[in-house]
Amino acid sequence: MKTENRKLGNSLMAGRNSVRDVLFLLAVLATAVSVSAQDEKPVVIEVSSIVPTEPVWLDDGTLAYKVCWAIHMSPTEYVPGSISHSKYDLAGGKDVPAGEEEYGYLSHDKRFLLSTERYGSMVIGQGMRDVKSHIKLVDRTSKETKTDFSCQEEVQGASLSPDGQVIIFAKQGNLWRLGVGESSAQIVVESKEKERFPQHSPDGKKIYFIRDMNDGTDFFAIDLASKAVVQVSRGLNPVSAFSFSPNGKYIAFASTNELKTQSEHGGNIWVLNVETGKAKRLTDGGTDQYPSFSPNGQRIVFQRQQGFYANSSLKAFNIVVTQPDLSIK
């Protein structure tokens, strides 16, 4: 009888443990679902700035972006005041103090920040004039400036190679190569068309860029080994800087395709499957630009124009963080 009671007690204990384990598992799953559902909601960050914010990731939970609200007006032009940089803590839902060297595109090994600044005056209705550009590469740990390069033309995008040795940038419609620490650059791609916004592929084997042609705008790539240039997409019409997912399988970009009304202020955010060449639209804001994958590839941040300031031609911007739908085949 004692043996049978002991067996019964052990069975009941095992049953209690099984129930407890199941309840614990259900609690974990419920928490996971709750967190996942929360993460899926887009985060909108209101920004007081009259210049494009061009948001970038400092890590998976922290964003950096540009801010400028002071201007000097004249009847024909305005000159933006000092452009500063801010940081935003996604988990805390608030701005946090930003250091002087805490804005830039994160290198693949997260060691460096590469930033490109443009300076000039805006002629109302005609765009930027007297543009100067500045490319800076900073070591995040030592705060040492590895590259400090200036030129008298507008630079449209720059990218650091995965090995941290070469910066590729676009100016005057061509792609240029700048060795880290060097003071002069050499042309890499020169054509009759206009190249802009270059990006190294995460494996370092190719450089992708946007090419403007008579019949449209699309993605092209140059193979660094063979120097061959190939067309990657057709009819996608990207309009601003783009971003690779960390695994190199996808490109997030802004396009004017499928806009209900044509806009001069951006487009919608799309994702391109690099292997298949197929693309999928993610947003319908119509004024979205500068998308960037987070370091873990689970989120995309982009800039959205929220209209104009009262009685002026100055644009007002917000920052949006969302989870991408990568089900593209």
N, C-alpha and C positions, 0 to 999 in steps of 0.2 A: 504493500500500500504506500509506504514512504517513497519507494522508487517511482511508483506511478504518479504520486503527488509532485515529486521532484520534476518528472518529465512534463507534467501539466504546467508547472510553474515556469519551466524553461520555455515551453511553447508560448505561454502568455507573454513572457518577457520578450521573446523573439518577435511576437506579433506587435507588442508595443513599440519595439525598436523599428520595425518595418513601417508602422504607421507614422512614427516620428520622422523617419527618413523621408517618407513620401511627402509629409507636410513641409519639411525643410526644403525639399526639392521644388515643391509648388511655390513656396515663398520666394526662392531664388529666381524661378522662372517669372513670377509676377513682377519682381523687381526689375528683371532684365527687360520685360515687355514695357514696363513703365518708363525706364530709361531710354529704350529704343524709340518709343513713341514721342518722348520729349525731344530727343535728338532730331527726329524727322521734321519738327516744326522749324521753318526758317527763322533765323534771328535777324532782326532789322536794327541797325545801329544808326541813330540820327547824328549827322555830322554837320557842323556849321563851317562850310568851306566853299570858296568860290573857284577853286581849282580842282581838277580830278583827284580823287583820293588815292587811286591805284593801290588798293589794300594788298598786303602781303602777310605771310605767316612767319612768325618767329619760332613757334613750335605748334603742337596740335591744339593748344588752348589759348594762344595769345596772338593777336593781330597787330600789325602796325600800318599806319596810313598817313597820308599827307593832309595838312590843314593850312588854310590861308583865308582870312576874312578881311584883312586890311588892304585897301587899294588906293592908288593915286589916280584920280580921274582928270581927263581933259576933254574938250569937245570931240576929239576923234579917237582917243585911245585910253586904255587904262594899263597901269603897271602894277602887278600884284605886289603886295608887301612881302615881308619875310615869310617864307614857307617853313613851317615847323612840322614835327612829326609826333603822333600820339600812339599810344598802345591801348589795346582793349583786352581785358580778361574775360573770356567767354564764360568760364565757370562762375566767376563772381558777378558777371553782368555789369561791369563798370570799367571806366578808364583808369589806367594806372600810370604812374610816372614813367616817362620815357627819357632815356639818355640821348646824347647827341649822335651816337653812332648806332642807333637801334632801328634803322629803317633800311630795308634792302631785301633783295631776293635771296632766300636761304640756299646755300650750296648743298649738293647731294649728301655730303658728309656732315652737314649742319655746322661746319666750322667757320664759314665766311658769309658775309652779307655783301651783295653787289647792288649798288644803287646808281641810278642815272637821273640827273637833274637837268632841267631845261630852264633857261632864263631868257627873258625878252619882254617886249611890250605887245599888247593886244590892240590891233587896229580894229575898231568896231565894225563888224560886218565883213572883215577881210582876213582875220586870223592873226597868228603870231608874226612879229617882225623883229629883226635884229636878234635872232636867236643864238644863244651860246649854250653849250652842253658840258656836263661834267660827269665823269665816270669814276666811281670810287669803290675800292674793294678793301674791306676791313676784316681783320681777324677777330672773331667774337670773344676769344679768350684773353688774348694779350692787348686787345684794342688797337693793335698796330695797323697802320694803313699800308697795305701791300701795293696798291696801285692808285695813283691820283692823276687822272688824265683829263685834259680840257681841249675843246676844239671850238671853232667859230661857226659850226653848223649844228642843225638839230639832229640829235641822235634818237632814233626810233627803235629802242629795245637793245638790250645787251644780255649776254649769257656767259656764265663761267663753265668751262669744261669740267666733267666729273673728277678729273685728276687735279684740278685746281691750278693748272698751268697757263691756260689760254682764255682770253675774253674775246668773244665774237660780238660785234655790234654793227648796226646799220646806220649809215649816214649818206646823204647825197644819192639815195636810191641803190647803193651797193653795200655788200657785206665786207667788213674789215676785221682783221685779226690783230689783236694786241696781246703780246706776252705779258704775264703778270710781272710787274716791276719795271716794265719797259716804258719808254716815253714816245715811241713812234709806232704807227700802225701800217699794215699792208693790206691791199685789197685781196679778198678771197674769191668773191663772186662779182663779176662785172657784166652787165647785160643792158640791152635797150630798155627792158622793163624796169620796174621799181621794186626793190627788195626791202623788206622791213621786218622788225620783230623776230630776230633769229632766236632759236632755242636748241641747245644740245639735247640729243636723245639721252635718256638716263644711262644707257650703256656706253655713251661716248663715241659711237661709231658714225653717227650722222648729225648734221645740223639741219633742222627744219626751219622754214621761214615762210613768210607771206609774200607772194609776188603779185603785183598789180599789172594786169595786161589789158589790151584793148577790149577783149571779150569777157572780162570778169576778173575776179580776185580769188586765188586759191593757195593751198599749201603745196610747197615744194620741199625737196630735201637734197642735200649734197652728201654723197658717201665720201668720208674723209680718206679712205684707202684708195679708191679708184678715181676720185674727183668727179664722178658722174653725177649730174643733176637730173632728178626725176620728178614728175608731177605726182603728188600724193592724193589730191582730191579734185573734184570737178563740180563747179557750181555751188560751192559753199559760201563764198563771199565773206570771209572773216574780216573784221574791222578794227581789231585792237590786239594788244599783246595777248598771248595764249599760254597755256600751261600743260605740261605733261603730268599724268598720274605717276606716282613713284615707281610703279612697275613698268612704265613705258608703253602700256597697252592702249591708253586713251589720251586724247587731247581735249581740254576744255577751251572753248573759244566763243567769241561773240560774233553774230552774223545778222545781216539785214534780211535774210530769207524769211518768208512767211510773215512779214510785218503787215499788219492791217493797213497802216498808213506809213509812207516812207518817212524816215527820220534822219536828221543830221547829228543826232546825239547818241548814237549807239545802235543796239539791236537787241536780240535775245541771246541767252546763253545756250550753247549746244555742246554735245560731247561726240567726238569722232573716235570710232574704233580704228586704230591705225592699221591693223591687219586686214580687215575686210573693206575699209574705206567707207563704211556706212556711218551715218550721223543721226543723232536724235536731239530734238529740241527739249530743253529743260524749263525755260521760263517764257513768259509772254509780256514782260515789262515794257519792251520796246525801246528802252534807253539804257540797257545793261552793257557793261564793258569790263575789261580787265579781270577775267576770271582766273582763279588760282587754286589748285589742289592743295589740301593740307598735307603735311609730311606723311601722315598715315593713309592718305588717299580716301578717307571717309567723308570729307566735306569739301565744298567749293565755296570760296568767298568771291564776291564781285561787287562792282560799283554800279549804282543805279541813280540816274538823274531824277530829282524830285521836283523839277520845274525851274523857275527863275525867281531871283529876288525881285521885289516890287520895283516896277518902273525902271528896269535895267536889263541888259543883255547878259548878266552874270548868272551862271548856272548854280544850282544848289544840288548837293549830292547826299545820298545815303549809302550805307554799306549793308549788304545782305549775305548771310551765311546759310547754306542749304546743303542737304545730302543729295549727291548725284544718283540718278538712276542709270546704271551702267549695263542694263540688259539690252545690249546692241549686238546683233549678229550679222 
